[in-house]
Amino acid sequence: MQAVVVHETGGPEVLVLEEADRPEPGDGEVLVKVRAASVNPIDWKYRRGIAQRELPAVLGNDISGTIESSRAEGFAEGDDVFGWAASGGYADFATASADTIARKPDGVTHEQAAGIPVAGLTAWQALFDRGGLDAGQTALIAGAAGGVGHFAVQLAKHAGARVIGTGSSRNREFVLELGADEYVDYTQQDVAEAVSEVDLAFDTVGGDTTQSLVPTLREGGVIVTIANAPPEDAARERGARAELLVTSPSSDQLARVAELVGSGEVRVEIAEVLPLTEVRRAHELNESGHTRGKIILTPAI
Ligand SMILES: NC(=O)c1ccc[n+]([C@@H]2O[C@H](COP(=O)([O-])OP(=O)(O)OC[C@H]3O[C@@H](n4cnc5c(N)ncnc54)[C@H](OP(=O)(O)O)[C@@H]3O)[C@@H](O)[C@H]2O)c1
């Protein structure tokens, strides 16, 4: 099969599409013919060596495709599934553990489904598992137009929260169309001056943004970050809490997000669909830090 293999850390040029052995599913795993994969920032962080993993490696967590063979109960050849790849998703075939995938609803395309796993579950777990967001509360989503942020805006709105999104000027209309009640353009305004008394601040941006969101919290509020050390001391001083989320796979949550996509209540914004042969360009685009929604890769066969 063809796969994008990284042999050494570096720039996009270390992404090499080459012949590789087809992975073998273990007990409790399925082999998936990949129809679409998606790019997450962790992929280029591995490529750069900012995040550590053993090399050589096939990158890519998120896949959607058709089961080629199954060694897992409840899944059979021909089933369309999506979720977390065990063996690397930038490939014609990938293995996946049964408890990290879910069935793809018929009304959801493989491209849409491949956009869900990391971004959709990160948004879900930040808002509900860590943030405890309830109807009627206010959620501030920093990075509202990104892969994670655009799911977070829609899931928070669907849960009955008031939603404030942040992003640059070009994403204002997009985020408001997703359902945000308010938008703060961080290039024009200091977010902490424009927003106050939120129940939950969700930081998908990191850097200086993490600390700058703390003053927006109400007493008893929470900041959940996925992109930085949690600002525990600053939050405590406000009588609030700070949490770091490291997302974990959940078949149940995958199925719930996909159901919302299938019913049209949540939309997967696809910035670009690129063939695996253009994986370097896909990484350049994502590494710019300004992707709107998700970048999808499709295998050659
Ligand atoms: N801990 C975990 O388990 C976990 C899980 C998933 C992701 N992550 C991390 O979370 C981060 C976000 O992931 P992602 O997939 O959402 O990334 P992404 O899609 O690349 O995010 C890009 C978005 O960030 C926005 N942005 C950039 N700077 C901003 C700022 N200062 N204020 C507000 N928005 C800003 C951009 O909007 P503009 O173009 O309008 O600036 C763009 O839409 C990454 O660092 C990723 O590695 C961690």
The ligand as a Gaussian input file, in Angstrom:
#p B3LYP/6-31G(d) Opt

LIG

0 1
 N       -4.725000      18.346000      24.389000
 C       -5.337000      17.669000      23.428000
 O       -5.737000      16.513000      23.627000
 C       -5.564000      18.328000      22.109000
 C       -6.540000      17.830000      21.234000
 C       -6.774000      18.505000      20.037000
 C       -6.036000      19.649000      19.722000
 N       -5.076000      20.076000      20.582000
 C       -4.319000      21.318000      20.295000
 O       -5.252000      22.391000      20.263000
 C       -4.838000      23.379000      19.343000
 C       -5.989000      23.695000      18.386000
 O       -6.249000      22.574000      17.538000
 P       -7.112000      22.785000      16.213000
 O       -7.163000      21.497000      15.503000
 O       -8.375000      23.498000      16.537000
 O       -6.131000      23.792000      15.417000
 P       -6.410000      24.637000      14.099000
 O       -7.565000      24.101000      13.355000
 O       -5.105000      24.717000      13.400000
 O       -6.787000      26.090000      14.663000
 C       -6.702000      27.154000      13.791000
 C       -7.603000      28.294000      14.257000
 O       -6.997000      28.998000      15.331000
 C       -7.428000      30.350000      15.224000
 N       -6.510000      31.241000      15.939000
 C       -5.173000      31.375000      15.764000
 N       -4.696000      32.291000      16.637000
 C       -5.753000      32.757000      17.357000
 C       -5.904000      33.698000      18.424000
 N       -4.861000      34.368000      18.929000
 N       -7.147000      33.879000      18.935000
 C       -8.215000      33.216000      18.451000
 N       -8.134000      32.312000      17.441000
 C       -6.914000      32.083000      16.917000
 C       -7.424000      30.628000      13.755000
 O       -8.371000      31.642000      13.483000
 P       -7.895000      32.965000      12.673000
 O       -7.390000      32.452000      11.335000
 O       -9.141000      33.760000      12.590000
 O       -6.775000      33.577000      13.491000
 C       -7.829000      29.285000      13.147000
 O       -9.187000      29.233000      12.742000
 C       -3.560000      22.834000      18.692000
 O       -2.450000      23.365000      19.380000
 C       -3.655000      21.330000      18.932000
 O       -2.403000      20.677000      18.940000
 C       -4.819000      19.447000      21.755000

